[in-house]
Amino acid sequence: MKILILLAGAVAAMVVAAPALADCLPASASDPQQDAAGRAVANVFVNDQGPFRFIVDTGANRSVLSSDLVRRLGLAPFGSGEVHTLTDMRVAPFAHVRSLRFGAVALSDLDAPVLDGPMLAGEQGMLGFDGMAGRLLQIDFANRCVEVSDAEAAATRLVGWSMVQG
């Protein structure tokens, strides 16, 4: 099954696929692009280091780092604030990130919440909605790949795809 989500501002449109080509490459069996719960996982670079495994959660209002990743990168937690996911809301400390990059998503000078526990299920972070405006998110569960690209540029490739209003 392939799912595309076009994210423009705060409005999301879901697109279900007829056969089409993706620019991403399937993950190997030793590096699956799903976590133990079957959620999509992306390889993300933080402060030009990585890649690190981040759960893709478009229900999360912010991208999140695990406390293990914060320690590994030598970041210092400070302050606190709310992070909302598809299923939960928590108050967490922040860590300042110079850059966070995955595909066409490139964030800079980001204050990211630091979380652990079942929400991350042992992964190193969560890629949230904060970097998704104007992006096209493609998740191909059958081939275990995730792609984020510029929505306008990707629109020309969507021949044979159908828009599902939601």
C-alpha positions as CSV (number, residue, x, y, z in Angstrom):
1,M,0.0,0.0,0.0
2,K,1.3,3.5,-0.9
3,I,0.1,6.6,0.9
4,L,0.9,10.2,-0.1
5,I,0.1,13.2,2.1
6,L,0.3,16.6,0.6
7,L,0.9,19.1,3.4
8,A,0.4,22.8,2.7
9,G,0.1,25.0,5.7
10,A,-2.2,23.4,8.2
11,V,-4.3,21.6,5.6
12,A,-3.5,18.0,4.6
13,A,-4.8,16.1,1.7
14,M,-4.4,12.3,1.4
15,V,-3.6,10.7,-2.0
16,V,-4.0,7.0,-2.7
17,A,-1.9,5.5,-5.4
18,A,-2.2,3.8,-8.7
19,P,1.2,2.4,-9.7
20,A,3.8,5.2,-9.8
21,L,7.5,5.6,-9.2
22,A,9.0,6.8,-6.0
23,D,12.4,8.5,-5.8
24,C,13.3,6.8,-2.5
25,L,15.0,3.4,-2.3
26,P,13.5,0.6,-0.2
27,A,15.3,-0.1,3.0
28,S,17.2,-3.3,3.6
29,A,15.8,-6.0,5.9
30,S,18.6,-5.0,8.4
31,D,17.4,-1.4,8.3
32,P,13.6,-1.5,8.1
33,Q,11.7,1.7,7.5
34,Q,9.1,0.8,10.2
35,D,9.3,0.6,13.9
36,A,8.0,-2.4,16.0
37,A,4.5,-0.9,15.9
38,G,4.5,-0.6,12.1
39,R,4.9,3.2,12.0
40,A,7.0,4.7,9.2
41,V,10.6,5.5,10.1
42,A,12.8,8.0,8.3
43,N,16.6,8.5,8.4
44,V,17.1,12.0,9.6
45,F,20.3,14.1,10.0
46,V,20.6,16.3,13.1
47,N,23.4,18.9,13.2
48,D,24.9,17.2,10.1
49,Q,25.3,13.9,12.0
50,G,23.4,10.7,11.4
51,P,21.4,9.3,9.9
52,F,19.2,8.7,12.9
53,R,15.9,6.8,12.9
54,F,12.9,9.1,13.4
55,I,9.2,8.0,13.5
56,V,7.2,9.9,10.9
57,D,4.2,11.4,12.8
58,T,2.2,14.1,11.0
59,G,0.0,14.3,14.1
60,A,2.9,15.6,16.1
61,N,3.1,19.4,16.1
62,R,6.9,19.3,16.6
63,S,9.8,17.2,15.8
64,V,11.2,15.4,18.9
65,L,14.6,14.1,20.0
66,S,15.1,11.2,22.4
67,S,17.2,12.0,25.5
68,D,19.7,9.4,24.3
69,L,20.2,11.3,21.0
70,V,20.5,14.6,23.0
71,R,23.3,13.1,25.1
72,R,25.0,11.6,22.0
73,L,25.0,15.0,20.3
74,G,26.1,16.8,23.4
75,L,23.1,19.1,23.5
76,A,21.9,20.7,26.8
77,P,18.2,20.5,27.6
78,F,16.5,23.7,28.8
79,G,13.0,25.1,29.5
80,S,9.9,23.1,28.7
81,G,6.8,23.1,26.5
82,E,4.0,21.0,25.0
83,V,4.3,18.4,22.2
84,H,1.1,16.9,20.7
85,T,1.1,13.6,18.8
86,L,-1.7,11.6,17.2
87,T,-2.4,9.9,20.5
88,D,-0.9,11.9,23.3
89,M,0.2,15.3,24.7
90,R,3.2,15.7,27.0
91,V,5.3,18.5,28.5
92,A,9.0,18.1,27.8
93,P,12.3,20.0,28.0
94,F,13.8,21.4,24.8
95,A,17.2,21.0,23.2
96,H,18.4,23.5,20.6
97,V,19.2,22.0,17.2
98,R,21.2,23.9,14.5
99,S,19.8,21.7,11.7
100,L,17.4,18.8,11.1
101,R,17.3,17.4,7.6
102,F,15.3,14.6,5.8
103,G,14.7,14.8,2.1
104,A,13.2,18.1,1.2
105,V,12.7,19.0,4.9
106,A,15.4,21.2,6.2
107,L,14.8,23.0,9.5
108,S,17.3,25.3,11.2
109,D,17.6,26.8,14.7
110,L,14.9,24.5,16.1
111,D,14.1,24.1,19.7
112,A,13.0,20.4,19.8
113,P,11.2,18.7,22.7
114,V,13.2,15.9,24.4
115,L,11.1,12.7,25.1
116,D,11.4,9.1,25.8
117,G,9.1,6.2,26.6
118,P,6.5,4.3,24.6
119,M,5.9,7.2,22.3
120,L,9.4,6.7,20.7
121,A,9.5,2.9,21.2
122,G,13.3,2.9,21.2
123,E,13.7,5.1,18.1
124,Q,15.9,8.2,18.2
125,G,13.3,10.9,17.4
126,M,10.0,11.8,15.8
127,L,9.6,13.8,12.6
128,G,6.6,16.1,13.2
129,F,4.5,18.6,11.3
130,D,6.8,21.6,12.0
131,G,8.8,21.0,8.8
132,M,6.1,19.7,6.5
133,A,4.3,22.8,5.2
134,G,4.5,22.8,1.4
135,R,5.9,19.2,1.3
136,L,4.7,15.9,-0.2
137,L,5.0,13.0,2.2
138,Q,5.0,9.6,0.5
139,I,5.0,6.4,2.6
140,D,5.3,3.1,0.7
141,F,4.7,0.4,3.4
142,A,5.0,-2.5,0.9
143,N,8.5,-1.4,-0.1
144,R,9.4,0.1,3.3
145,C,10.4,3.5,2.1
146,V,9.6,7.1,3.1
147,E,10.1,10.2,0.9
148,V,9.5,13.9,1.6
149,S,9.8,16.3,-1.3
150,D,8.7,19.7,-2.4
151,A,4.9,19.5,-3.1
152,E,5.0,21.8,-6.2
153,A,7.9,20.0,-7.8
154,A,6.3,16.6,-7.0
155,A,2.9,17.5,-8.5
156,T,4.3,16.9,-12.0
157,R,5.1,13.3,-11.1
158,L,1.7,12.4,-9.8
159,V,0.3,11.1,-13.1
160,G,-2.1,8.2,-12.4
161,W,-2.6,9.1,-8.8
162,S,-6.0,9.9,-7.3
163,M,-6.8,12.6,-4.7
164,V,-9.0,11.4,-1.8
165,Q,-10.8,14.3,-0.1
166,G,-10.7,14.0,3.7
